[in-house]
């Protein structure tokens, strides 16, 4: 284990602890905003740790970065998604 791996593991631990504390803070309306901010910060820390790990381990190539920056796969575009069947929509009765 090198120092980057230890730092990434500690960042994951801090992010997880932040999420747990944020959920606790969101139980009260008086502290819900603090909980929301803490969960947002925890998510930023977790994403930064994941990107640091990927970059440090060199598990993604330049081509991968280009594909990710363009938008991923063609399935993400709305035109290529299948239409929702009509019968799957909920029906509400009004009297």
VEXGU-835927 format. One line per field, with one value per residue (C-alpha): residue number from 1; x, y, z. Coordinates in nm, 2 decimals. Layout:
BEGIN
fido <- NUM | ...
east <- X | ...
north <- Y | ...
up <- Z | ...
END
This chain:
BEGIN
fido <- 1 | 2 | 3 | 4 | 5 | 6 | 7 | 8 | 9 | 10 | 11 | 12 | 13 | 14 | 15 | 16 | 17 | 18 | 19 | 20 | 21 | 22 | 23 | 24 | 25 | 26 | 27 | 28 | 29 | 30 | 31 | 32 | 33 | 34 | 35 | 36 | 37 | 38 | 39 | 40 | 41 | 42 | 43 | 44 | 45 | 46 | 47 | 48 | 49 | 50 | 51 | 52 | 53 | 54 | 55 | 56 | 57 | 58 | 59 | 60 | 61 | 62 | 63 | 64 | 65 | 66 | 67 | 68 | 69 | 70 | 71 | 72 | 73 | 74 | 75 | 76 | 77 | 78 | 79 | 80 | 81 | 82 | 83 | 84 | 85 | 86 | 87 | 88 | 89 | 90 | 91 | 92 | 93 | 94 | 95
east <- 0.00 | 0.13 | 0.03 | -0.22 | -0.41 | -0.42 | -0.54 | -0.81 | -0.92 | -0.94 | -1.14 | -1.39 | -1.42 | -1.47 | -1.73 | -1.92 | -1.91 | -2.03 | -2.33 | -2.43 | -2.41 | -2.60 | -2.88 | -2.90 | -2.91 | -3.19 | -3.43 | -3.49 | -3.62 | -3.39 | -3.08 | -3.19 | -3.00 | -2.68 | -2.74 | -2.80 | -2.48 | -2.28 | -2.42 | -2.33 | -1.98 | -1.95 | -2.04 | -1.78 | -1.52 | -1.62 | -1.61 | -1.28 | -1.14 | -1.27 | -1.11 | -0.79 | -0.78 | -0.85 | -0.59 | -0.33 | -0.38 | -0.39 | -0.69 | -0.84 | -0.67 | -0.68 | -0.95 | -1.16 | -1.14 | -1.24 | -1.54 | -1.65 | -1.62 | -1.82 | -2.11 | -2.06 | -2.26 | -2.52 | -2.78 | -2.77 | -2.93 | -3.31 | -3.38 | -3.23 | -3.44 | -3.75 | -4.09 | -4.29 | -4.58 | -4.92 | -5.05 | -4.77 | -4.91 | -5.12 | -5.49 | -5.68 | -6.05 | -6.24 | -6.60
north <- 0.00 | 0.34 | 0.68 | 0.74 | 0.42 | 0.51 | 0.86 | 0.72 | 0.47 | 0.74 | 0.97 | 0.68 | 0.64 | 1.01 | 1.02 | 0.72 | 0.87 | 1.20 | 1.03 | 0.86 | 1.18 | 1.37 | 1.11 | 1.17 | 1.55 | 1.52 | 1.38 | 1.73 | 2.02 | 2.25 | 2.07 | 1.93 | 2.20 | 2.11 | 1.74 | 1.81 | 2.01 | 1.74 | 1.47 | 1.68 | 1.73 | 1.36 | 1.28 | 1.52 | 1.36 | 1.01 | 1.11 | 1.28 | 0.97 | 0.75 | 0.97 | 0.98 | 0.61 | 0.56 | 0.81 | 0.68 | 0.32 | 0.42 | 0.20 | 0.44 | 0.54 | 0.86 | 0.71 | 0.63 | 0.99 | 1.11 | 0.87 | 0.97 | 1.34 | 1.31 | 1.16 | 0.79 | 0.54 | 0.62 | 0.46 | 0.78 | 0.98 | 1.01 | 0.92 | 0.57 | 0.47 | 0.25 | 0.41 | 0.33 | 0.10 | 0.26 | 0.00 | 0.07 | 0.41 | 0.44 | 0.50 | 0.71 | 0.71 | 1.03 | 1.03
up <- 0.00 | -0.09 | 0.03 | -0.25 | -0.17 | 0.20 | 0.12 | -0.11 | 0.15 | 0.42 | 0.18 | 0.12 | 0.50 | 0.55 | 0.28 | 0.42 | 0.77 | 0.63 | 0.46 | 0.78 | 0.98 | 0.70 | 0.72 | 1.09 | 1.04 | 0.78 | 1.04 | 1.19 | 0.98 | 1.18 | 1.07 | 0.73 | 0.53 | 0.71 | 0.64 | 0.28 | 0.25 | 0.43 | 0.20 | -0.10 | 0.03 | 0.10 | -0.26 | -0.39 | -0.17 | -0.29 | -0.66 | -0.61 | -0.44 | -0.72 | -0.99 | -0.80 | -0.77 | -1.14 | -1.25 | -1.01 | -1.11 | -1.48 | -1.54 | -1.80 | -2.12 | -2.32 | -2.55 | -2.24 | -2.13 | -2.47 | -2.48 | -2.13 | -2.21 | -2.53 | -2.34 | -2.30 | -2.51 | -2.78 | -2.55 | -2.33 | -2.60 | -2.57 | -2.94 | -2.89 | -2.59 | -2.65 | -2.60 | -2.29 | -2.37 | -2.33 | -2.09 | -1.84 | -1.76 | -1.45 | -1.50 | -1.25 | -1.22 | -1.15 | -1.05
END
